[in-house]
Amino acid sequence: MSRSAHPAGPRHADVFHEGHYSAPPDDLNALDPKVWAHTVSRTEEGVVSVGGMEVTRLAEEFGTPAYFVDEADFRARARAWRTAFGHDADVFYAGKAFLSRAIVRWLHEEGLNLDVCSGGELATALAAGMPADRIAFHGNNKSETEIRTAIEVGVGRIVLDSFQEIVRVAHIAQSLGKRQRVQIRVTVGVEAHTHEFIATAHEDQKFGIALADGQAAEAVRRALALDGLELVGIHSHIGSQIFDMAGFEVAARRVVSLLAAVRDEHGVELPEIDLGGGLGIAYTSEDDPREPHEIAKALGEIVTRECEAAKLRTPRISVEPGRAIVGPTAFTLYEVGTIKPLDGLRTYVSVDGGMSDNIRTALYDAEYSVALVSRTSEAEPMLVRVVGKHCESGDIVVKDAFLPADLAPGDLIAVPATGAYCRSMASNYNHALRPPVVAVNDGEARVIVRRETEEDLLRLDVG
């Protein structure tokens, strides 16, 4: 259905033909390890636990809805990316996926770098002790204040996104008596197999400078001519939630062609190439993401092959996994409220959160899994739609899934793979209070981002 079919968006309640959803799983109590964090399991009593703590206890202590992050899983994934790419490449965690001071400290301790795209993200990174030279600053419309702050603190790279920004960054750097290391973000004309709103390398979008019509080559010429800039590389990002490496191969080939053109015209071999992020994770059992070592091997081979063909030295590769690190490490815990069966269609299960804590289903038509986690059940599966408590028909958390037919108000259900973008994009719609983020590790839990209160809302309302 087209998104322009109705001014309010797609008609989420449309009844689809039988077979539009997967068949019920053989065991509703099973937890697919592809979808859940590494330490998530069921106890002998049937209660799901994470990091050695049962969700029933977590709900009592921290309330619902709440995001629970498996710290050991996060660290293991960060370490796997760092190990896969080795010391000859850089791994920049994409802060937009989810950022807090605790997350920054974990990244620092595990040897990862960080990319930010706002003054607030930069402030969080610096407050948590991330060395500025391990930070890259992104964004298609950085303010002069953001640029000045980034240069003053000494960020390792600023990624230039437009012709205006080339001049703006150079001018500010020169006024501060500094020479700023920069990369130029180019759009390479590759449309990744992803949602229209998160495909970022085709020309008709807001990011980067197009390779077409010599625009990127002109951007390189201008950057090389300005005293305030040290151009160190080219940046490319082709989209998000990508499983197929073919798009990266085409993008790398086109970026390397630009590097060769720069060498031929200016006698300069740029030392860096950043291939961005966008690697997918498993939101459902049907998803099949690649492991970091597979991605590192594939990207390394692609860039090396293309550089050898162009007779270029192989540049230092950077990647920016955000979702791929934090996404699978967390789940959102809800309490069931209202259960509303619709004969012959599905059952609507309302929870105490909704689109204010996970907008991705409404925004991107994203798919999620869900499980009953406060107990096991041998009841027959029923087709459900998990919805929130907001005054909006599109307030959907999980479009179609199966839960036990004996589901009841007060049960706890959890939606896995919510570590990326859910808290980052959370809102106060209907004056909802944004949930806390709780880190769980080795039998202990601690709040890393506290739950908002009504006092927080009123503090901003000056009356």
N, C-alpha and C positions, 0 to 999 in steps of 0.2 A: 504494500500500500504506500502511496506517495505521502511524504510528509506535508505536502501542500493540499491534501485532500480536505482538510478542515482547518479553520483559523486557529483552533485550540490544539492542533497537532493530531497525531494518529488516534483513531478510535480504539483505545486499549481494550475495551470490553468486547470487541468483535468476536464472534464465535467462529473458530476455525474448524476445518474438516478434521475428522479423526485421523491421526497419524502425523499431525504437525509437530507433535512432541514425541520424545523418546518413550519407549515402553517402560513400565515400572521396573525398578531394579529388582534383582532376585532377592536382595536382603535390604530392607529399609534401615536396618540398624548398622549396616556396614559404613565405614568411613573411607572413602577413596584417598589413598596417600598422595595422589597427584594433586588433589584439591585442597587438602588440609595441611596445616603446619606439621612439622616432623614429630613433635612430642604429643600431638593430639591422639587420644585413644579412648576406649571405653573401659571403665573399671569392671570388676566382677559383678557389681551391682547394676551395671548398665548405664551409669552416669558418665558423660564425656568429661575428660580432664585435659588440661593443657599445662605443660611445665610442672606436672605433679600436683595440680590443684583442680578439684572438681568444679564444674561450672555452677552447681547449686551453691557452693560456698562462695564463689566469686560473685554471683548475683546478690547474695545476702550482704556481702561486704561493700560492693561497689554499685549495686543497682543495675537496672536495665533501662534503655539500651546502653550498651557499652562496647567499645572496641578492645579486644584482648590480643596483645602482640606476644608471640613466642620469641623471647629474646635470643635463646640459643639457636633457633631456626634462622632468625635475621642474621646473626653473626656468622653462622655457617654458610649462608648464601653469599654474604658479602665476601667472605674468605674464599669461597669457590670461584667467584669472579676475579678476585685479585690473583689467585693462584693460576687460573686458566690463562690469563693474559701475561703473566710474568712481569719482569722488571723492564722489559723493552716496550711496554705499552702503558697507557693510563686508563684507569677506570674511574669515571666521574658519576657518583650517585646523583640521579636527577631529583633534586629537592622538592620539586612540585608534586611528586607522588605522595610524599608525606614527610614533614619536617618538624622536628622538635629538638630541644637542646640535648635530650638523651640520645636521640637518633644520631645527631652530629657527633657526640662523643663516641658512640659505637663505631661509626664510620672511621673516625680518626684512629681509634685503637686498632681497627682491622686493616688500616693502610689504604683506605680509599680516599679519593678526592671528592669534591662536591661541586655541582653546578646549581646556580641560583638564578632567578629571573625577576627579582624585585628587591627593593630596599629592605623590606621586612624579612625576606629569606636571608639576605646578606647579614642583617643584624643578628638573626638567630644563629647563623653559622659562627659569626665572630664571638658572640656571647658565650658559646659553648666551647670555644677554644680551637676551632679549626684554623690552621695557619692560612693566612690570606693568599699565599702563593699557591695553595692547593685548591683555590676556588676559581671557577669560571663563571662569568656573568653573561646571561642570555637575555633575550627580550627584543620584541620588534619596535618598542617605543620607550626606551629607557629615558627617564627624566635627566635633566642636567644635574640635579642634586644626586641622583643615584650614580651617575657616571663619575661625578666629582668624588663622592665617597669611595667608590670602588677603586679609583686611581690613588686616592690618598692612602688607603689602607694597604695597597699593593696587591690587588687580586692578580692571580697568575695569568688570566686571559680575559679579555672582553670580546665577545662574539659580535661582530658588526653585522647589522641586519639591513642596512639601507645606505644609499649614497649620502643622505643627510647625516647619518650617524658616523660615517667615516670622518666627515669634517668636524662634527661636534666633539667626538672623542679626541681627535687630534688637537683641536683648539684647547680643550680643557687640560689635556696632558701637558701641552706646551706652556700653558699659563701657570701650571704647577711645577714647571721645570723637570718634568719626567718624560720618559719614553715608554709608552704602554704596549705590552705584548697583546696582539689581537689576532683573531681568525676572522675570515669572511664566510658568512653563511650563504650558501648557494642553493638554489632550487634546481634540481637536476632533471626534472621532467619525468620522474618515476612516480607512478601512482600505486602505492602499496595496496594489497588486498586487505582493506580494513574499512571501517566506517567512514563515510564522506567527511565527517567533521573532525576526524583525527588522522586523515591522510594529508601529509604536509609537504610533499615534494613535487606535486604538479604545479604548473605556473599560476593557476587561478586561485591564489590564497595569499594570506598576509605576510608569510614568513620569507625572509631571505631575498637574494638577488638572483635573477634567472640566468642560467647559462645561455639561454637562447639570445640571439641577436647581439652577442658579444658583451652583454651587460656585466657578467661576472668578470670578464677579462678587463673591462674598463674599471671596475671596482678595485681590482688588484693594482692596476696602473696608478690609480689615485692614492691608494693606501701606501704604496712603495715610495711615492713622491713626498709624503708628509713627514716632517721631522719628528712629530709627536708620537708616531706609530712605529712599532716593530712588527711587521706582518710575519707570523710564524706558520700559518697554515690555512687550510680550507675546511669548512664545516658543512656537513650534509646530514639531514634527518629526513627519512622518507615516510614516517608514519608511526603508528602505535598498534600494539597487539598483533604483531606480525610473526608468523610461523615459517614462512617460506623465505629462503635466503636468496632467491633469484633477484628480488628487487635490490638487495644490497650489492649484488654482483654488477648489475647495470649501473647503479649509482657510483660504485667505486671506479668503474671503467671511465665514466664521464668526468669524475673528479680528477683522476690521474691524467686524463687528456688535458684538463685545464692546467695541471701542474707542469706538464710537458710544454704547453704553450707559454707559460710564464718563464720557464727556463729558456726557451728559444728566443723570446722577445726581450727579456730583461736580464738574462744571464744569472738568474737566481733559482735555486732549488729549495722550495719551501720545505721545512723539516717535519711538518705535522699534517695529519689528516684525521679529522674527527668524523666518524660514521654515525654518530648519534646513538639513540636507543631504540625503543619501540618493540623490543623482543617480547613475545606474548607469554602469558601464563595460563594455567588451567583453571578456568572458572567452573567448568563442568567436566565430567568424565570423558566427554567426546573430544576435548582439547588435548593436543599433544605437543607441548613445548619442548624445545631443545635444551640440552644441558649446557652450562657455560663453556665447558671444554670443547664441545662440538662447535659452538658459535665462534670461539676464539680461533680454533683451527681453520674453520671455513673462511672467516674474515681475513686472517693472516695469509692464507693461500691466495685469496682473491686479489688482495692488494699487491702481494709480491709478484704474482703472475702479470698483473697489468703494468707494474713498474718495470719489470724486466723487459716486457714488450716495448715500452716507451724509452728504454735505456735510462731510467731514472734510479737514483738511490731510493731504497724503500723508506718512506717516512715513518715516523713514530705514530702508531695508531692510538686513537682514543675512542672509547665507547661510553655511553651514558645510560646504563640500566637503572631504572628507578622502580617501576612496577615489577620487574623481574626479580628484584631483591625483596622489597617490602610487601608486595601484593599477597603472596601465598602465606606470609608469616602471621596473618591476623584473621580473626573472624569477628562478626558482630553478633552479640547475644541479645535476644529479644524475649519478652514475655508475651505469650498469646493472650489476647483479650476476647474479641468477638469472633465467632465461627458462624459463617452464613452459607449453608448449602444452597445451590441453585440446581434444581432437578434437571438432570440430563446434560448439564454443562460442566460445572466445576464447583469447588467450595472455596469461598473467600475466607482467608485467615488473616485477621487484623492483629497487628502487633503494636507495641508501644513506641515505635520509631517510625521510619518511613523515608520519604524523599528528602527530608532535611538532613538525614545522616547517610543516605546513599542516593544521589541524584542520577547515577549513571544509567539505571534502567530506563528512566524517563528521557534522559538526554541523548543517550546513544543506543537505546534499544538493547542494552547489555543483558547478557544471560548470567544467572547465578544458580548455585545449588543451595539446598537447605536441608537441615536434618533436625529431628527431635533429639535433644541432647540431655534432658533431665531424667530420662528413663529409656528403656527399650520397650518395644511393643511388637506383638505378634499379630496385630490387627491387619486387615486387608489394606492395600494401598488406596488412597483416594487422590484424585487430581486436584491440586490446590493452586490458588494464586495468593501469594503473600503480599498484603497491602499494608500501608501505614495508616496513621490516624489523622492525616492532614485533609483539609477541605479542598480536595483536588482529585478528580477522577483518574488522573494519570499517576497518582501516588502509589506506584507499584514497586516492590522490592524484588520479588521473584515472579516472573510472568507465569510460568507453568512448571510445576514440580509435583512430586508424590510424597505425601506424608501419611502416617498411619490413620486409619479411619476413626480410631478412638481418641484422637487429639482433643484436648480439652482446655478451656481457659485456665491460665496459671501455669501451663506447661512452658518450658523453655525451649526455644528453637534457635539455631545458629546458622548464619550465612557465612560460608568460608570465603577466602580470597578477597577480603575487603581492606587489606592493608594499604592499597594504593588508591588515591584520589577520593576515597569516601570521606575521611575526616578533612582532607584538604579542601574539598568542595562543599563541605557541610554548611548549612545555612540556619537562620533563625526564622524560617517561614512559619507563619502562624505563631510567631514568638516562641517557637520550640527552643529548648535548651540543648546546645550541642553536647553530645555524650563525651565521657572521659575516654582517654586512652590509657590502658593499664598494661604494663609489662609484666609478664609472668616468666619465672625462671627458677628451676630447681626447688620447687615447693614454696616459693615466695612470690608475692605480687606487690607491685607498687604503682601508684599513679604517676604517669609522666606528663600527661596533659589533663588537668582536672575538669570535672563536669562544670558547665556553666550554671549559674544560679540566676534567679529572678533579680537579685541585686545587681548582677553583671549587666543585665538588660537595662535596668532603670538607671544605672550609672551613666550610660551613654545618652540617655534621653534627658536633655537639659530642660525640658518643659517649656 
